[in-house]
Amino acid sequence: MAEAAGDMLSLPTSCGQAEARHMGRAEAGQNRWCIMYPWSTETFYGTAEQVVAHMTKRVAEQEAAGAKRPPLGKGNREWRA
């Protein structure tokens, strides 16, 4: 479950923390958030509840995709100079 601390939300993932920081209001009245995952960053417009749902969905997608890939360095030779 995501934890809220003021204008920051945090969600644990298998490869680190995902954090969303409140960036202010957009023209349409929605809140703007910067979401930082261990693998990427994105901007999201919506309420805190919508941000948590979006982050949870993205984390599940990433972890499902990661489960299908072999771990780095396993079965692949690393390039060395």
JOQUI-V147525 format. One record per residue. SS is DSSP state (H for helix, E for strand, - for the rest). PHI is phi in whole degrees, -180 to 180 (none if undefined). D_FIRST is the distance of its C-alpha to the first C-alpha in Angstrom with 2 decimals. Layout:
{{SS	PHI	D_FIRST} {SS	PHI	D_FIRST}}
This chain:
{{-	none	0.00} {-	-74	3.77} {E	-108	6.47} {E	-104	9.76} {E	-137	13.10} {-	68	15.92} {-	-104	16.25} {E	-133	13.70} {E	-115	10.06} {E	-134	8.55} {E	-138	6.48} {E	-72	8.01} {E	-126	10.45} {-	-71	13.40} {-	-121	15.75} {E	137	14.23} {E	-94	11.90} {E	-103	11.49} {E	-128	12.30} {E	-120	13.40} {E	-114	16.30} {E	-71	18.01} {E	-112	21.57} {E	116	23.23} {E	-94	24.52} {-	-90	26.17} {-	-62	29.49} {-	-81	28.15} {-	92	26.10} {-	-81	22.71} {E	-82	20.53} {E	-107	20.70} {E	-127	17.91} {E	-105	18.41} {E	-105	15.63} {E	-113	16.37} {-	-98	15.31} {-	-62	17.12} {-	-109	19.41} {-	-170	20.07} {E	-135	19.72} {E	-149	19.85} {E	-105	20.36} {E	-134	18.59} {E	-112	19.98} {-	161	18.12} {-	-83	16.09} {H	-60	12.77} {H	-64	11.33} {H	-68	13.23} {H	-64	12.09} {H	-61	8.36} {H	-63	9.91} {H	-65	12.40} {H	-61	10.43} {H	-61	8.50} {H	-64	12.10} {H	-64	13.78} {H	-64	11.86} {H	-62	12.69} {H	-61	16.18} {H	-66	16.76} {H	-69	15.84} {H	-67	18.04} {H	-68	20.76} {H	-67	20.60} {H	-69	21.11} {H	-84	24.31} {-	-93	25.73} {-	-70	27.51} {-	-60	26.28} {-	-62	28.23} {-	87	31.47} {-	-99	31.66} {-	82	34.57} {-	-116	35.11} {-	-81	37.66} {-	-83	36.71} {-	-77	39.26} {-	-128	41.16} {-	-88	43.75}}
